[in-house]
Amino acid sequence: MSTQAPQDPRSDHALDWKKWHEHRIASVSAPYGPLALTGTHWLADGVPEELGRWREDGDEVVITAGGEHRLGLDGAPLTGEVRLGADVGPAGESRLAQGDRRLVVLRREGLWAVRVWDPASPARQAFAGIDATPYEERFRLPGTFRPYERQRVKVPNADGVERGLELAGEIAFTLGGQEHTLQVSVEADGSLWAVFADGTSGKSTFRFRFLRPEAPAPDGAVTVDFNRAQLPPCAFADHFICPFPPPGNTLPIDIPAGERNIRTN
């Protein structure tokens, strides 16, 4: 009777990471992925005339367009006035369009904006991939989630404006013989989100990155996998307003793992 050697879990982790990395490349380069964002126009600062006339009215924006604007709503030409709320789905499913471009209505901390997504954006045409460090098991770490009362802290954003970032706990892990912590947000599905920097940030990697651990177990156990540290959206387009790391999330060590930077032609 033959027996089969047990599968090394590290091989499974490396294969899972390869699939994750391939999915990341496909998703960011999709027609309405992050590379397609060509503008974020705040109504308070004015919207380009080519997008029609925009104004806010309470919990809606009012858009007035003529035939010269070539706008479409739900697949039909838009002429006259329409009232819309904020879009909640992916950019490619937004109700408002201008040819192949999608116009996404955004509301952030009470302020309204319209985002323009263009599959023909220069950034998307120039994209050649994501530089990422090959999987290393030593950067897949056991951690502990410690929840605390939700708090909102002000942090700088990539566009130079300070905005609120909601934090709901910290994850603790040990690397290099020392315990470290990262402050995290808790998403609607229970998964975690950390914005962090480390000793490689702004050198061999982008100036900060995101980490998105899965939801912790009931006892707080969570996997902290820096192999899946990912570039923030603002690494792909300047028009995102990504938050910078909150206080305490700049690690005093190097994390040479995960996504580093984008490659261009």
DAWODA-V858225 format. One record per residue. RES is the residue in three letters. D_LAST is the distance of its C-alpha to the last C-alpha in Angstrom with 1 decimal. Layout:
res-><RES;RES>
d_last-><D_LAST;D_LAST>
This chain:
res-><MET;SER;THR;GLN;ALA;PRO;GLN;ASP;PRO;ARG;SER;ASP;HIS;ALA;LEU;ASP;TRP;LYS;LYS;TRP;HIS;GLU;HIS;ARG;ILE;ALA;SER;VAL;SER;ALA;PRO;TYR;GLY;PRO;LEU;ALA;LEU;THR;GLY;THR;HIS;TRP;LEU;ALA;ASP;GLY;VAL;PRO;GLU;GLU;LEU;GLY;ARG;TRP;ARG;GLU;ASP;GLY;ASP;GLU;VAL;VAL;ILE;THR;ALA;GLY;GLY;GLU;HIS;ARG;LEU;GLY;LEU;ASP;GLY;ALA;PRO;LEU;THR;GLY;GLU;VAL;ARG;LEU;GLY;ALA;ASP;VAL;GLY;PRO;ALA;GLY;GLU;SER;ARG;LEU;ALA;GLN;GLY;ASP;ARG;ARG;LEU;VAL;VAL;LEU;ARG;ARG;GLU;GLY;LEU;TRP;ALA;VAL;ARG;VAL;TRP;ASP;PRO;ALA;SER;PRO;ALA;ARG;GLN;ALA;PHE;ALA;GLY;ILE;ASP;ALA;THR;PRO;TYR;GLU;GLU;ARG;PHE;ARG;LEU;PRO;GLY;THR;PHE;ARG;PRO;TYR;GLU;ARG;GLN;ARG;VAL;LYS;VAL;PRO;ASN;ALA;ASP;GLY;VAL;GLU;ARG;GLY;LEU;GLU;LEU;ALA;GLY;GLU;ILE;ALA;PHE;THR;LEU;GLY;GLY;GLN;GLU;HIS;THR;LEU;GLN;VAL;SER;VAL;GLU;ALA;ASP;GLY;SER;LEU;TRP;ALA;VAL;PHE;ALA;ASP;GLY;THR;SER;GLY;LYS;SER;THR;PHE;ARG;PHE;ARG;PHE;LEU;ARG;PRO;GLU;ALA;PRO;ALA;PRO;ASP;GLY;ALA;VAL;THR;VAL;ASP;PHE;ASN;ARG;ALA;GLN;LEU;PRO;PRO;CYS;ALA;PHE;ALA;ASP;HIS;PHE;ILE;CYS;PRO;PHE;PRO;PRO;PRO;GLY;ASN;THR;LEU;PRO;ILE;ASP;ILE;PRO;ALA;GLY;GLU;ARG;ASN;ILE;ARG;THR;ASN>
d_last-><55.4;51.8;49.8;46.1;44.5;43.2;39.5;37.7;36.4;33.6;32.2;32.4;30.6;27.7;27.5;27.7;24.9;22.6;23.5;22.9;19.4;18.5;20.2;18.3;14.9;16.6;18.4;15.7;13.6;16.9;17.7;19.6;18.0;17.2;13.8;16.0;18.4;18.5;21.9;24.9;28.0;31.2;34.3;36.1;33.7;33.6;31.5;29.9;32.5;30.2;30.5;34.3;36.8;36.6;39.3;40.3;43.7;44.5;42.6;40.8;38.8;40.2;37.9;39.4;37.6;38.6;37.4;35.2;33.0;32.2;32.4;33.3;35.1;35.4;34.3;36.9;36.7;37.5;40.0;42.3;42.2;41.0;41.1;38.5;38.1;35.0;32.7;32.8;30.7;26.9;25.2;25.1;28.9;29.7;32.7;31.4;28.8;27.8;26.5;23.5;23.2;25.2;27.3;28.3;31.4;31.2;34.1;33.7;36.9;38.8;36.2;34.6;31.2;29.1;25.5;23.3;20.8;18.8;16.9;15.2;13.9;10.9;9.9;10.3;8.5;5.1;6.3;5.7;9.2;11.8;13.0;16.7;19.8;21.6;24.8;27.7;31.1;32.3;30.1;31.8;34.9;38.0;38.6;41.2;40.8;43.3;43.7;45.2;46.2;43.3;42.4;40.1;38.6;36.8;33.4;30.8;27.9;24.3;25.6;28.4;31.2;33.4;34.0;36.0;34.8;37.3;38.0;40.4;40.6;39.0;37.9;39.3;38.0;38.6;36.0;37.0;40.6;40.4;40.4;37.7;37.5;35.0;36.1;35.0;35.3;36.7;35.1;37.3;37.1;38.1;34.8;33.8;31.0;30.4;28.2;28.1;26.9;27.7;27.7;24.0;23.0;21.1;20.8;19.1;18.7;18.2;21.4;23.1;22.7;24.7;27.1;28.8;31.7;33.8;37.2;39.6;42.7;46.1;46.8;43.6;41.9;38.1;35.2;32.8;29.7;27.1;25.0;24.2;23.5;20.7;18.5;20.3;19.1;18.7;15.7;13.9;15.6;17.9;20.7;21.9;25.0;24.7;27.8;27.7;29.7;33.4;36.0;36.3;32.8;31.3;32.2;33.5;31.8;28.4;26.8;24.1;23.4;21.4;18.0;16.7;13.4;10.3;7.0;3.8;0.0>
